[in-house]
Amino acid sequence: MGKEVAISQESFEALLAWLDPCRDVAGQKYENIRKGLIKFFIARGCSDAEHLADLTINRVINKLPEIRTGYVGEPAKYFHGVARKVVLEDRRRKEIAAEAPAAVVPVSQETYTSIEYDCLNKCLGKLAMEQRELVLDYYGHDKRLKISSHKQLSEETGLSATALRVKVHRIRVNLQKCVNECVRNYSL
């Protein structure tokens, strides 16, 4: 995830001032944001949720000089946008670390899976960023985590569970068409 820059007391004070002019209120908002980020990472199956929450906060602090004057809205939403990217980075890092040696998978299956994987990545890249993040967040969990993740995603997007399911389904149908077409083109 790259080398992270240490945060100075001055930078942290700037963050608090951005969260709220009243230091006590800003401190409470900071705590609520951090707790929310930890829950966010736990719901997505991240093993080191506290570290990732701190990493997210540090990234926002480092970006603060650029966003402070132009950002409109609740700062917590900005933190969660950064957190989504941190989750994707964390998953990519784990996928790379967990890749099995090539000899374990039969050649024909490996080739087909590789083509599907390449096509999926290509098609995901064609989606708008928010659609890509939504579908990855929605399908990124199994069993019990899946339920809590869908509930949290519904709250974050402001959609009912049904509306969220329909929206994700539409994205998935288009994604599946794209992947199928891409795989067919590999065969030609």
C-alpha positions as CSV (number, residue, x, y, z in Angstrom):
1,M,0.0,0.0,0.0
2,G,2.9,2.3,-0.3
3,K,4.9,4.2,2.1
4,E,2.7,6.4,4.3
5,V,3.8,9.8,5.5
6,A,3.9,10.5,9.3
7,I,1.2,13.0,10.4
8,S,2.3,16.0,12.4
9,Q,0.4,17.6,15.3
10,E,-0.3,20.6,13.1
11,S,-1.8,18.4,10.3
12,F,-4.0,16.7,12.9
13,E,-5.2,20.0,14.3
14,A,-6.1,21.1,10.7
15,L,-8.2,18.0,10.4
16,L,-10.0,18.7,13.6
17,A,-10.6,22.3,12.5
18,W,-12.1,21.0,9.2
19,L,-14.4,18.6,11.0
20,D,-15.9,21.4,13.2
21,P,-14.8,24.8,14.5
22,C,-15.6,23.7,18.1
23,R,-12.7,21.4,19.2
24,D,-14.9,19.2,21.5
25,V,-17.4,18.6,18.7
26,A,-14.5,18.0,16.2
27,G,-13.0,15.5,18.6
28,Q,-16.3,13.6,18.9
29,K,-16.7,13.6,15.1
30,Y,-13.2,12.3,14.7
31,E,-13.9,9.4,17.1
32,N,-17.2,8.6,15.4
33,I,-15.5,8.6,12.0
34,R,-12.7,6.3,13.2
35,K,-15.2,3.9,14.8
36,G,-17.3,4.0,11.6
37,L,-14.2,3.2,9.5
38,I,-13.3,0.3,11.7
39,K,-16.8,-1.1,11.3
40,F,-16.6,-0.5,7.6
41,F,-13.4,-2.5,7.3
42,I,-14.6,-5.3,9.6
43,A,-17.8,-5.6,7.5
44,R,-15.7,-6.1,4.4
45,G,-13.6,-8.8,6.0
46,C,-10.4,-6.9,6.5
47,S,-8.2,-8.5,9.1
48,D,-6.5,-5.3,10.3
49,A,-9.5,-2.9,10.5
50,E,-7.9,-0.5,13.0
51,H,-4.7,-0.1,10.9
52,L,-6.7,0.4,7.7
53,A,-8.9,3.0,9.5
54,D,-5.8,4.9,10.6
55,L,-4.3,4.6,7.1
56,T,-7.5,6.1,5.7
57,I,-7.5,9.0,8.2
58,N,-3.8,9.7,7.4
59,R,-4.6,9.8,3.7
60,V,-7.4,12.3,4.2
61,I,-5.1,14.4,6.4
62,N,-2.5,14.4,3.7
63,K,-5.1,15.4,1.1
64,L,-6.7,18.0,3.3
65,P,-4.8,21.1,1.9
66,E,-6.3,20.3,-1.5
67,I,-9.8,19.5,-0.4
68,R,-10.4,21.8,2.6
69,T,-11.8,24.8,0.7
70,G,-13.6,23.0,-2.1
71,Y,-15.2,20.1,-0.4
72,V,-18.9,20.5,0.3
73,G,-20.8,18.0,2.4
74,E,-20.3,15.8,5.5
75,P,-16.6,15.0,5.9
76,A,-17.4,11.5,7.0
77,K,-18.5,10.7,3.4
78,Y,-15.1,11.7,2.1
79,F,-13.5,9.4,4.6
80,H,-15.7,6.5,3.4
81,G,-14.8,7.2,-0.2
82,V,-11.1,7.0,0.6
83,A,-11.8,3.8,2.7
84,R,-13.4,2.1,-0.4
85,K,-10.1,2.6,-2.3
86,V,-8.1,1.3,0.7
87,V,-10.3,-1.9,0.7
88,L,-9.6,-2.4,-3.0
89,E,-5.9,-1.9,-2.4
90,D,-5.9,-4.3,0.5
91,R,-7.7,-7.0,-1.5
92,R,-5.3,-6.6,-4.4
93,R,-2.4,-6.9,-2.1
94,K,-3.8,-10.1,-0.6
95,E,-4.6,-11.5,-4.0
96,I,-1.1,-11.1,-5.1
97,A,0.3,-12.6,-1.9
98,A,-2.1,-15.5,-2.1
99,E,-1.6,-16.5,-5.7
100,A,-1.0,-20.2,-6.1
101,P,2.0,-21.5,-8.1
102,A,1.1,-22.1,-11.7
103,A,1.8,-25.9,-11.6
104,V,-1.1,-26.4,-9.2
105,V,-3.8,-25.6,-11.7
106,P,-4.2,-27.7,-14.9
107,V,-3.2,-25.8,-18.0
108,S,-6.5,-25.8,-19.7
109,Q,-8.4,-24.6,-16.6
110,E,-5.7,-22.0,-15.8
111,T,-5.9,-20.6,-19.3
112,Y,-9.7,-20.3,-19.3
113,T,-9.7,-18.8,-15.8
114,S,-7.0,-16.4,-16.8
115,I,-9.0,-15.3,-19.8
116,E,-12.2,-14.8,-17.7
117,Y,-10.2,-13.0,-15.1
118,D,-8.6,-10.7,-17.7
119,C,-12.0,-10.1,-19.3
120,L,-13.6,-9.3,-15.9
121,N,-10.9,-6.8,-15.1
122,K,-11.2,-5.2,-18.5
123,C,-15.0,-5.0,-18.1
124,L,-14.8,-3.6,-14.6
125,G,-12.5,-1.0,-15.9
126,K,-15.1,0.1,-18.3
127,L,-17.6,0.8,-15.5
128,A,-18.0,4.2,-13.9
129,M,-16.0,4.3,-10.7
130,E,-19.0,4.4,-8.4
131,Q,-20.6,1.4,-10.2
132,R,-17.4,-0.6,-10.0
133,E,-17.0,0.1,-6.3
134,L,-20.7,-0.7,-5.6
135,V,-20.6,-4.0,-7.4
136,L,-17.3,-5.0,-5.8
137,D,-18.5,-4.0,-2.3
138,Y,-21.8,-5.8,-2.8
139,Y,-20.3,-9.1,-4.0
140,G,-17.1,-8.9,-1.9
141,H,-18.3,-11.0,1.1
142,D,-19.6,-14.4,2.0
143,K,-22.3,-15.6,4.5
144,R,-22.8,-13.5,7.6
145,L,-20.5,-10.7,6.5
146,K,-22.5,-10.5,3.3
147,I,-25.7,-9.6,5.2
148,S,-24.1,-6.9,7.4
149,S,-22.2,-5.5,4.4
150,H,-25.3,-5.2,2.3
151,K,-27.1,-3.5,5.2
152,Q,-24.2,-1.0,5.6
153,L,-24.0,-0.5,1.8
154,S,-27.7,0.3,1.8
155,E,-27.3,2.9,4.5
156,E,-24.3,4.5,2.8
157,T,-26.0,4.8,-0.6
158,G,-29.3,5.8,0.9
159,L,-31.1,3.0,-1.1
160,S,-33.5,0.5,0.3
161,A,-32.2,-3.1,0.3
162,T,-34.5,-3.9,-2.7
163,A,-33.4,-0.8,-4.6
164,L,-29.8,-1.6,-3.9
165,R,-30.2,-5.3,-5.0
166,V,-31.9,-4.1,-8.3
167,K,-29.2,-1.5,-9.0
168,V,-26.4,-4.0,-8.4
169,H,-28.2,-6.7,-10.5
170,R,-28.4,-4.3,-13.5
171,I,-24.7,-3.5,-13.2
172,R,-24.0,-7.3,-13.0
173,V,-26.1,-8.1,-16.0
174,N,-24.2,-5.6,-18.1
175,L,-20.9,-6.8,-16.7
176,Q,-21.7,-10.4,-17.5
177,K,-22.6,-9.5,-21.1
178,C,-19.3,-7.7,-21.4
179,V,-17.3,-10.6,-19.9
180,N,-19.1,-13.2,-22.2
181,E,-18.4,-11.1,-25.3
182,C,-14.8,-10.6,-24.3
183,V,-14.3,-14.4,-23.7
184,R,-15.9,-15.1,-27.1
185,N,-13.5,-12.7,-28.7
186,Y,-10.5,-14.5,-27.2
187,S,-11.7,-17.7,-28.8
188,L,-11.8,-16.1,-32.3
